[in-house]
Amino acid sequence: MRKINVGIIGFGTIGAGVVKVLQSKRAFLREKSGIDVVVTRVCDKDLKTKRPVRVDKKILTKSIAKVLYDPKIDVVVELVGGVYPAKDIVLEGLRQGKHVVTANKALLSDSGREIFDLANALGLCVGFEASVGGGIPIIRALKEGFIANRLDLIYGIINGTSNFILSKMADEGLSFEKALAIAQEMGYAERDPHLDISGGDSAHKLSVLALLGFGVTAKARDIYTEGIEDIEASDIRYAKESGYAIKLLAIAKRAAGQLELRVHPTLIPASHLVSNVNGVYNAIFVKGDLVGENLFYGQGAGVLPTSSAVVSDIIAVAKNCAGGCKSEKCVPFIRDVQRLKQMDDIKTRYYIRFSAVDKPGVLAKISGILAKYRISIASVTQKPRKSANVVPIVMMTHEALERDMAKAIKEIDSLKIMKRKSVRVRIEA
Ligand SMILES: NC(=O)c1ccc[n+]([C@@H]2O[C@H](COP(=O)([O-])OP(=O)(O)OC[C@H]3O[C@@H](n4cnc5c(N)ncnc54)[C@H](OP(=O)(O)O)[C@@H]3O)[C@@H](O)[C@H]2O)c1
């Protein structure tokens, strides 16, 4: 029986969940995997707060050093979150010859390449299954299951909070603000929900997927990111009337040797499986040259799914390193695209909602400007008036260049006949 000593840094929501699973399922895991996982140290800066699991006081510490420099510890599990001091914990853990497990997408988005390069150079493992998609084993699928594939496309719903809000708006016709308040009441959104609703969290996760899938190092700031704050219940309703759902998608798409990386609300056909992923659930779609199309679905966050992923990493690390052998290349990636595609050069179809005064000639003015920028209209509907004298005009366009669309919308929004900023949502087939 191989025994593995684990030191956990960060005894918060997930840290406590992981300790609980390792304690309550110790015998189960031992029998199933042949590995005895022993929680040797638990570190947190706050040892007073009551946790949902009891641990022997002797293993609790406030000192990160007591984990990193303890020669008995084989695996350091970083669960403090954020970039600092998490980055120092992970790098120093590796330098001390320990394998590392982390759930920290913010850290991996910022410094993943540096961390993986160091781990690969030292022949050590970094497990990060919980950083994307919570309990969904997408990282393992990309690292191992799909290793023989050249990937063409990875996209998905990878932020449960935004998906919960959009689902509530779709199902109950609620405003964004009301749906967000319900998400906060139910514990699905933080008191400060900015990172989730702005698309920032999805961008962190997309940079992890871009590195594994395409070998591209892109920090969140390199990824075009738009959140869901401007989407109104009426947009969801109008999209539905045209046979679409609106979802916050994170997209990594190969296009003629370049890689598109973007996060934004997206219209997807109602018949697509991803359209039917609702509530806090996540779904990740992967297309490879050998496996074709695959869809992963499951809980993208929460204590139990995330702990499941962290524990699976601990067991995987222990198995890879059985007998003390050095790992080969723990995080496999090769760069197989030339560069990131500029957002301006991306071509998609668009849904646009204009809010204009109710006067003859308005439509002609709007379509004239669109034509000037080579944007052709696929359909146009004038919706019932929303408020006195303001009428929503909803258009679907054929494929157009992002650069042209941005210029056209700017020009249209500067017209006196426009009463509010236009809302534009990209369409993916
Ligand atoms: N929650 C989820 O559903 C979920 C899902 C997937 C991934 N993750 C990731 O998992 C990680 C942990 O998330 P969480 O929700 O468990 O966060 P959390 O509840 O805030 O837990 C973090 C813990 O680390 C402690 N800590 C912070 N800095 C420390 C330091 N310098 N030394 C020792 N302890 C320190 C915190 O103490 P204080 O509270 O006193 O600051 C807190 O107890 C994050 O990277 C997150 O992105 C979370």
The ligand as an SDF file (V2000), in Angstrom:
LIG
                    3D

 48 52  0  0  0  0  0  0  0  0999 V2000
  -15.7170   27.7190   -4.2760 N   0  0  0  0  0  0  0  0  0  0  0  0
  -15.8520   27.0210   -5.4160 C   0  0  0  0  0  0  0  0  0  0  0  0
  -16.9380   26.5140   -5.7620 O   0  0  0  0  0  0  0  0  0  0  0  0
  -14.6310   26.8060   -6.2780 C   0  0  0  0  0  0  0  0  0  0  0  0
  -14.7790   26.0580   -7.4590 C   0  0  0  0  0  0  0  0  0  0  0  0
  -13.6600   25.8160   -8.2640 C   0  0  0  0  0  0  0  0  0  0  0  0
  -12.4390   26.3470   -7.8920 C   0  0  0  0  0  0  0  0  0  0  0  0
  -12.3360   27.0980   -6.7470 N   0  0  0  0  0  0  0  0  0  0  0  0
  -11.0240   27.6400   -6.3950 C   0  0  0  0  0  0  0  0  0  0  0  0
  -10.5790   27.0560   -5.1760 O   0  0  0  0  0  0  0  0  0  0  0  0
   -9.7540   27.9790   -4.4840 C   0  0  0  0  0  0  0  0  0  0  0  0
  -10.2710   28.1630   -3.0680 C   0  0  0  0  0  0  0  0  0  0  0  0
  -11.5780   28.6970   -3.1520 O   0  0  0  0  0  0  0  0  0  0  0  0
  -12.5360   28.7710   -1.8760 P   0  0  0  0  0  0  0  0  0  0  0  0
  -13.9050   28.9940   -2.4070 O   0  0  0  0  0  0  0  0  0  0  0  0
  -12.2790   27.6200   -0.9550 O   0  0  0  0  0  0  0  0  0  0  0  0
  -11.9990   30.1340   -1.1800 O   0  0  0  0  0  0  0  0  0  0  0  0
  -12.1220   30.5300    0.3490 P   0  0  0  0  0  0  0  0  0  0  0  0
  -13.3470   29.9550    0.9450 O   0  0  0  0  0  0  0  0  0  0  0  0
  -11.9210   32.0100    0.4030 O   0  0  0  0  0  0  0  0  0  0  0  0
  -10.8700   29.8050    1.0290 O   0  0  0  0  0  0  0  0  0  0  0  0
   -9.5450   30.2890    0.9750 C   0  0  0  0  0  0  0  0  0  0  0  0
   -8.9480   30.0980    2.3520 C   0  0  0  0  0  0  0  0  0  0  0  0
   -7.5480   30.3820    2.2890 O   0  0  0  0  0  0  0  0  0  0  0  0
   -7.2340   31.2510    3.3720 C   0  0  0  0  0  0  0  0  0  0  0  0
   -6.0610   32.0350    3.0580 N   0  0  0  0  0  0  0  0  0  0  0  0
   -5.9810   33.1230    2.2500 C   0  0  0  0  0  0  0  0  0  0  0  0
   -4.7070   33.5730    2.2120 N   0  0  0  0  0  0  0  0  0  0  0  0
   -3.9840   32.7570    3.0050 C   0  0  0  0  0  0  0  0  0  0  0  0
   -2.6160   32.7250    3.3960 C   0  0  0  0  0  0  0  0  0  0  0  0
   -1.7490   33.6330    2.9670 N   0  0  0  0  0  0  0  0  0  0  0  0
   -2.2020   31.7400    4.2320 N   0  0  0  0  0  0  0  0  0  0  0  0
   -3.0790   30.8350    4.7020 C   0  0  0  0  0  0  0  0  0  0  0  0
   -4.3980   30.8290    4.3900 N   0  0  0  0  0  0  0  0  0  0  0  0
   -4.8380   31.7730    3.5460 C   0  0  0  0  0  0  0  0  0  0  0  0
   -8.4790   32.0990    3.5300 C   0  0  0  0  0  0  0  0  0  0  0  0
   -8.5050   32.7560    4.7800 O   0  0  0  0  0  0  0  0  0  0  0  0
   -9.3850   34.1130    4.9130 P   0  0  0  0  0  0  0  0  0  0  0  0
  -10.8070   33.7200    4.6350 O   0  0  0  0  0  0  0  0  0  0  0  0
   -9.1380   34.5440    6.3020 O   0  0  0  0  0  0  0  0  0  0  0  0
   -8.8680   35.0610    3.8660 O   0  0  0  0  0  0  0  0  0  0  0  0
   -9.5720   31.0580    3.3740 C   0  0  0  0  0  0  0  0  0  0  0  0
   -9.8070   30.3800    4.5880 O   0  0  0  0  0  0  0  0  0  0  0  0
   -9.7370   29.2630   -5.3230 C   0  0  0  0  0  0  0  0  0  0  0  0
   -8.6080   29.2780   -6.1500 O   0  0  0  0  0  0  0  0  0  0  0  0
  -11.0000   29.1370   -6.1660 C   0  0  0  0  0  0  0  0  0  0  0  0
  -10.9190   29.8440   -7.3840 O   0  0  0  0  0  0  0  0  0  0  0  0
  -13.4020   27.3300   -5.9380 C   0  0  0  0  0  0  0  0  0  0  0  0
  1  2  1  0
  2  3  2  0
  2  4  1  0
  4  5  1  0
  4 48  2  0
  5  6  2  0
  6  7  1  0
  7  8  2  0
  8  9  1  0
  8 48  1  0
  9 10  1  0
  9 46  1  0
 10 11  1  0
 11 12  1  0
 11 44  1  0
 12 13  1  0
 13 14  1  0
 14 15  2  0
 14 16  1  0
 14 17  1  0
 17 18  1  0
 18 19  2  0
 18 20  1  0
 18 21  1  0
 21 22  1  0
 22 23  1  0
 23 24  1  0
 23 42  1  0
 24 25  1  0
 25 26  1  0
 25 36  1  0
 26 27  1  0
 26 35  1  0
 27 28  2  0
 28 29  1  0
 29 30  1  0
 29 35  2  0
 30 31  1  0
 30 32  2  0
 32 33  1  0
 33 34  2  0
 34 35  1  0
 36 37  1  0
 36 42  1  0
 37 38  1  0
 38 39  2  0
 38 40  1  0
 38 41  1  0
 42 43  1  0
 44 45  1  0
 44 46  1  0
 46 47  1  0
M  CHG  2   8   1  16  -1
M  END
$$$$
